[in-house]
């Protein structure tokens, strides 16, 4: 995934607050904005963002001239000096979709077709992979000629030592997703929990101790056959892409 160069702006963080707001100063003048001005960017991230930001870290943003937008800047990545960290969680599934189209996930290459945001019962699965073309309105879950793999995706930014860990806060929603994947596996389908590691300064993935119930469920999910994958991104000021598989340590 590439950014549009004319939209990119580099700044220095002052403070993150109210979950979705980030105050910053531009590193140089941009359009009508001056580098001395304190500006506010939208930050599309509901997590705690532990280990993802500190005052004076660099932030890469996109800018929009859309008159309907209250905040013209959107934070995309933050740098700690060692790695860029993708903090816009709205990009995660777009990058996964691109990775599926390019065959970047070797464990998922056997499925020729996929759909995103497929409704299953009262929930939505991030991606449904299949060996045959999928009709969202009429999934043939009982048809043995269809081979399905239900894939749930999580963006991982928490760094503990040399490990990327998830979650960075208690996640009842994440717990529900694991329970749904286990139920699908019990019904005879393949199920995958895919963690996207959105920083380059880590070497493996582990479940964190922040949410004890999530940890219990993830270990149980692995035991019942849910596939647990962690893939790391490569990130720079122009492009974000799937780079390599990381070891999962549970």
N, C-alpha and C positions, 0 to 999 in steps of 0.2 A: 504494500500500500504506500503510495507516494503522496506527499503534501504538495499543494500548489505553491510554488516558490513565492509568488507575489502576495500571498496571504500570510506568510510566516513572519513572526515578530519575536524577538528575544528580549527577555526582561529579567529583573532580579526580584525575588520574592521578599515581601515585607511580612505578610501574615495570611494564614488560611483560617477561615471562620465560617460559622453557620453552614458547614458541610459543603455548600456549593459555591462559596465565594473565596477569591484569592486576590489580595491586594499586592501590587507590584509597581516597580518603576521600570520604564523602558531603558534599555541599554544605550539607545540613541533615538533621536527624534524620528517620529513616524507620522506621516501625513500631518494632521492638525494637532497631534499630541507631542508634548515636549518631554524630554527625558527626566526632567525634575518633577513632573507631575506624578502624584499618587493615583493610580488607576485600579479598576477592579475587573477581574476576569471571571467568567463562569467556569466552574470546575465540575465536570460530570462524573462524580465519584461519591458514592454513598458510604464508602468504608471509612475506617478510622485513619487511614493513610499513615500508620506508624512506619517509621524508617523511610518515608517517601518525600519528606520536605523538612526544611529548616529555613529560618530567615537567612537571606543572602545567597541561597542556592539559585541557580539559573532555571528559568521556566521558558519553554518554547510554546508559543501560542499561535493560533490562527486568528485573523481579523475579518470581520464581515461588515459591509456597508449597508446591510439590510435595515431599512428604516423601522421595521417592526421589532427589531431586537433591542431590548433595553441595554444589554451588555454586549459590546461589539467584539470583545476578546474572549477566546475560549482556550483554556489551558489544555495542552495535549501531552507534553512530556516535561519532566523535571530532571535536572542533573545534579548529582551529589559530587561531581568531579571525577568519579570513577565510571559511572554509567548513566545513561539516560534511563528514566523510568516512565513507562507509559501510564498516565494517570487518568486518561479519558476512557472510562470503561465502555463507552458507547462504540469504541473502535474494535473491541475484542472480537465480537462475532463476525464483523466484516473481514477481519484478518483471518479468522478460522475459515470462513467461506472461501476466501481467496486461496488458502492453503489446501482446502479440499479440491478445488478446481485444478490446482497445480500438482496434486498428488504428493503433498509435503508430509502427510502422516502415513507412514508405511503400514501401520497396523489397520488402517481404514481403506486401503487401496482396492480391496476386493468388492467394494460397493460402487457401482457405476452411477447411481442416481442418488440425489439427496434433496431434501426440502428443509427450509428453516422455519422456526416458530410453528411447529405442527401441534395442533390441539389433541391431547390425549386425555379423555375424561374431562376433569375440571382444570387441568393444567396444560401448560405448553412446554414442549421439549425444544431445546435450542436447535438441534438438527436431527432429522430422521434420515438414515442412510438405508439404501435398498439395492438389491440386485435387479429390480425391475422398476419401471417408471411408477411414480407415486401419485395417487389422486388424494389430495388433502381432504376432500369431502367424504371419501369412502375408502378408508384404509382397510386393506384386506388382512387383518391381523390373524385370522383363522386359516388363511390360505397358505398351505405348506410350501407352495412354489415361491412365495415371497420370503426373502431372508432380510430381516431388519436389524439395524443397530441403532439404538437410541443414544444420542450423545448430548450430554449436558456440559456446558463450558463455564469455567470460572477464571477470572483475571487475578493473577497473583502478584502482589507487590511487596509483601512483608519480607524483610531480610533478617534472619537470626543467624549470626556467624556467617558461614558460607552456604547456608541453606535458604531457599525460598520456602515460605510456609503459608498455609491457608487454614483457617480464616484469620483475619486481623481483628475480628470482633465476634461476639456471639451472633450466630446466623441461624435463626429458626427457619428461614427460607432455604438455606443451604441444607439443613437437616431434612427438610421435606423432599428436596430434590434427590437426596441419597435414598430415602425410603421409596420414592417412585422408581428409581433405577433398579433397586432390589426387587420390587414387585414385578417389573417388566422382565427381569432375568428369570424369576420364578415361573413366569408364564411361558418361558421357552425362547425368548428373544435375546439377542445380544444387547448389552448395555455398556456404555463407556462414560467415565468421568474424565474429562479432558481439562487439565490445568495449563493455562497459558502463562508462562513466566515472563513478566513484562519488565525485566531488567537483566543486565549482562554480568553483574558482579556476584553471582551465586553459582554453585556447582551441582546442587541436587535439590530435590523437593521432599518436604515432609509435612505432615499434618501438624498444626500448632496445638499447644495446650490451652489456648485462650478459650476455646469452646469444647469442653469435655465431651458433651453429647455428640457433637459433630465428629470428633475424633473416634469415638466408639462406633458410630455408624459407618465411617469410612473404612475402618479396619474390618467391620462386619461385611461391608459391601465387597471388599476384596476377597474375603473368605468364601462368599457365595458365588463368586465368578464375575462380578462387575470389573471390567477392564479399567485400570487406573493408569492414565498417561499424563506425562508432563513434557511440554515442548517449550523451549526458550526462544524468545525473539531476538533478532538483531535490530538495533535501533541507532539511527543517526538523524541529523537535522533535516534530511530529505526523505527518508524512507523507513518503514517498519516492515519486517518480514519474518516468517517462520524460519528459524535457523537450525535448531538441532533438538534431539530428544535428551532429556535429563533423567538421571537415575531417580527413581521413587523409593524413598526410605520410610517405611512405616513400622 
